[in-house]
Amino acid sequence: MYTKAEQRFIRVNLISIILTLMVILAGGIVRSTGSGMGCPDWPKCFDQYIPPTHVSQLPPDYQEKFVAKRLQKNERFANFLESVGRVELADALRHDKSIAEPEPFNAAKTWTEYVNRLCGVALGISLIFTAIYSAVYRKKAPRLFILSILNIFFVGYQGWLGSIVVSTNLTQWVITVHMLLAVLILGVVIYTYHYAKYLNTPDTVIMYKVSWLKWFLFFTLAVNIFQIVMGTEVREEIDMIAKELAYNFKNTWVAKLGENFLYHRDLAIFLSVCCVIVYKMVVDRFNGKAAPLRFAKTMIYILMVQVLSGVVLSYLSLPPVAQVIHLLFSMILFGIQYYLFLLVYRAQTYAAKNI
């Protein structure tokens, strides 16, 4: 049984999970439509809280103005990189000529990026309420309170990093860090939701040993995170190829990809095999309506969509819809795997002391 305060925390935490995935979805749409520079400044958009709908609403020198601001912000960021020993990255940032190129106004791209930012604001507000409601666990389960507070800082840092993504004109390594931080934020809200939901529930006891399943699930989860990083790097490589070809000859982009694409493809096959093995191990150990069994089945369904969208991307010249689906379902797959791991981690073998 949960108290009303605990029920409130669990509900808001679940909303935070959904909003996190919505932010990832919105980010995928921004990326696939090339709307990342739709707003050249941050947190405002063209120095306005409500972005313009036509270029006539902007001053005639808006391009020069926002390029100058961007260069100033990048210089501060380059100084920060130097202070932490990343001199080469700072030098590369200073000499990236694409950063000084003004972005022409496009109302559709501007509002796509603006909606993405609104989703981020909604997530931030939800996480603030999650942290407030987590106060009920300060003594009973302090880790819930601490993690909920920390996640606000993670999202704040993610917002700042988003401004760097904009000011550096979508610099590749910054986008990779941006994605990894999204994985971390999603992981925290899933963990706090699971922990709160099962805090008053005794551990599951089954007749079979689960230690190997726990370790293999952890390994599969690590492979999936690495796969997400590889996928982000492949997407960054596609961006570079697209720029080199002036966004023409889209049907040749995949063929021009290097080893990262091959590693990403082969790792996808390996990850698929791992997921099938996990599913078989869960089926062998859990029966009926057990939660691990339901999530293992869901994992396979999500995996099928993920693999299919990857095939579509490879052979049908990267259609935007497939790009969005591929990104979103990669994160949903991570979330399902992680929740499955947390469920299995709670399972204990019957009479384990006598074995």
Secondary structure, 3 states (H helix, E strand, C coil): CCCHHHHHHHHHHHHHHHHHHHHHHHHHHHHHCCCCCCCCCCCCECCECCCCCCHHHCCCCHHHHHHHHHHHHHHHHHHHHHHCCCHHHHHHHHCCHHHHCCCCCCHHHHHHHHHHHHHHHHHHHHHHHHHHHHHHHCCCCHHHHHHHHHHHHHHHHHHHHHHHHHHCCCCHHHHHHHHHHHHHHHHHHHHHHHHHHCCCCCCCEECCCCHHHHHHHHHHHHHHHHHHHHHHHHHHHHHHHHHHCCCCCHHHCHHHCCHHHHHHHHHHHHHHHHHHHHHHHHHHHCCCCCHHHHHHHHHHHHHHHHHHHHHHHHHCCCCHHHHHHHHHHHHHHHHHHHHHHHHHHCCEECCHHHC
